[in-house]
Amino acid sequence: MEEIRLGVIGLGGRGRSLMKQTQSLGRNVVVTAVCDEFIDRAEMSADIIEEMTGKRPELITANHEEVLNSGKVDCVIVSTSWEDHIRVSCAAMRAGVPVGCETGGAYSVEDCYELVRTYEETKTPFMLLENCCYGQMEMLSLKMKREGLFGKISHCTGGYGHDLRSEIIGGYTTKHYRLRNYMRRNCDNYPQHQLGPICKILDINKGNRLVSLVSIASKGNGIREYLKQKGAETPELVETDFCQGDVINTIITCAGGETILLTLDTTLPRNYSRFFSVRGTKGGYFEGDNSIYLEDVHFDPEHEWDPWKPNWGNAEKYFEEYKPDIWAKYGEEALKGGHNGMDYLVLSAFFESVKTGAEMPVDVYDAATWMSISALSEASIACGGAPVAIPDFTRGRWIRYKKDETKKYSEFDLD
């Protein structure tokens, strides 16, 4: 396959960003179709591609089936609203069109089962475009864990800290799906940041699995107070009730005995953070001060009280010393892309797998497991933090998993 013909379904801000980045990968990707239920978004996207390439893609509104059955696409990116991710992805698989699905949580466990069933029935390639799996510190931690530098892992933290208040209330005019979700749901609605990288570190679905969770939500003052300041801009929302709590904490237990703490914090003033840490018996990584702590290197029993501050940022030094192969090979080029290079790597991984037939590095079982956390956290919160079982979407195959070293894996494979 010399040229990859791409359809992009869902052309909000994220969809347009991904679409534009596909044209700068150097992987001979041609956008041949753009589709969105809003004509202005579809036209804007077609204009962008025509300006970038001189070729205008076919413009389709609302009916994604028309894209999938057109015979003009070799694969699609699904970057619709969260509610439609699984539905459209399943339609793509049934049409035999490989699909890269943007990240976001599911609305029911049954939807996750449907995603897996559809893949198993059709064998159409599916990849979750979970870009944080390709982050520098995430991949550094994965490599250092595999080399035994962290010892046995006991606990990881992660999540999504991002002040989204203006984006949420701005959804009234921009048609952003976050608004209706924050009005009507109370859950960890964006669990893959950082659950995806943590699951790779803990071998989830490949020798280990997520077993259960409990979720607790704080009260939700953030949007209401923000609207008091900004209400004149969207007076229609001033009296609106919002279900979403300001901070959602979810504790997950694993079959191997490890625990994971996920935090969603998007409606209070704060800096951006993924709350990432890895805790092992020999050391770990800590995002808060971007540091690596190794017992054999840093522990001094005579001065264990010494301040750690001089070591803040030392993870950069370790990144150069233990640089993951992917970053060593593509890092300079990747950093030209979005999200500090993560978008370049995840999109390259998807297109390379489409082209060569290699297994997708973030597969349908990963997707179903990670996406299910939204629906399960919603159930736990509704029951006052009750424990909720996490389904085994591999149906026992995680126990027997062994990587076949003779098999051709993608050069971007995280496994």
QUIMO-V402710 format. One line per field, one symbol per residue. phi: phi as a letter, one per 20 degrees, with the letter a starting at -180 (. if undefined). psi: psi as a letter, one per 40 degrees, with the letter a starting at -180 (. if undefined). burial: + if it has 24 or more other C-alpha atoms within 12 Angstrom, else -. A space follows every 50 residues. Layout:
BEGIN
phi = ???
psi = ???
burial = ???
END
This chain:
BEGIN
phi = .fcdeddddocfgfffffgfffedemdledfdbcbbfdfffffgffffff ffcndeffdcdmefffffdfmdceacddcffgfdgfgfffffffemdgcd dffqfedbffgfffffgffffdlfgcceeeffgefgffffffffffenfe mefdbccaqbdafdgfffffffdemfffgffffdccaeebffedfggfff felfmcobbfdbbcccdffdegffffffedgffcgfegefedefffcddc ddddffnfccddcdbcccfaefbdlfbcdcfdqrdcfgclcdddgfddec gecfegfeggegnffffffffdgggfffedgfffffefllnffgffffff fffffenffffceffggfffffffffffffffdmnffcfdfefelnfffe fcfefeefdgfefee
psi = hdhhhhhhhhfaddddddddddeedfffhhhehihiehdddddddddddd ddeehhihhhhdgdddddedeeieiihhfaiddeddddddddddefhihh hiiiiieiddddddddddddddfhhhhhggdedeidddddddddddeede ahhdiiiaahhhhedddddeeddefheddddddeigigegddhedddddd defhegeiihdiihihhiigdddddddddedddgddedehhhdhidhhhh hhiideeiihhhhhgeeihiihiefhihhieeaaihddefihhhdedehh defeeiiedeeheedddddddfhidddddeddddeeaiffeddddddddd dddddeeiihdgadddddddddddddddddddfffiihihigeefeedde hhhheeihiieehe.
burial = ---++++++++++++++++++++++-+-++++++++-+--+++++++++- ------+++++--+++++-+-+++++++++++++++++++++++++++++ +++++++++-+++++++++---+++++++++++++++++++++++---++ -++++++++++++++++++++----++++++++-++++++++++++++++ ++++++++++++++++++-+-+++-++---------+---++++++++++ ++++++-+++++++++++----++++++++-++++++--+++++------ -------------++--++--+++-++--++--++-+++-++++++++++ +++++--++++++++++++++++++++++++---+-++++++++------ ---------++++++
END
